[in-house]
């Protein structure tokens, strides 16, 4: 939350120059990149990796702003430059979706394994899971 405030609000009020805003954004995104990489604040390791990738994309976004503002971006085709930027931003969404899908599949497998273990216990308790035929009732009526 604090990073959003810094990146969205503080940088825009510090200076009017777009080049300086881009450079300040680069510096702050590098600092946050290093902090997230070293601290790994999330319990799930893959969440920390996603945040690390997101911080890297933020750095690349500010770098693209600096490239455009300095005129170096004039050397590139604007369509290709924009497509690369969109692809880099879509990378974070793709990584997050892949991580969520992987997490979901892992949870489904774990629930299925637990269900099969419960069914096996019930079958064993009822005598259907043993090697004595299993389809007949062991109680004999005379």
Secondary structure as UniProt FT lines:
FT   HELIX           2..5
FT   HELIX           6..10
FT   HELIX           11..14
FT   HELIX           18..39
FT   HELIX           45..70
FT   HELIX           72..75
FT   HELIX           78..126
FT   TURN            127..129
//
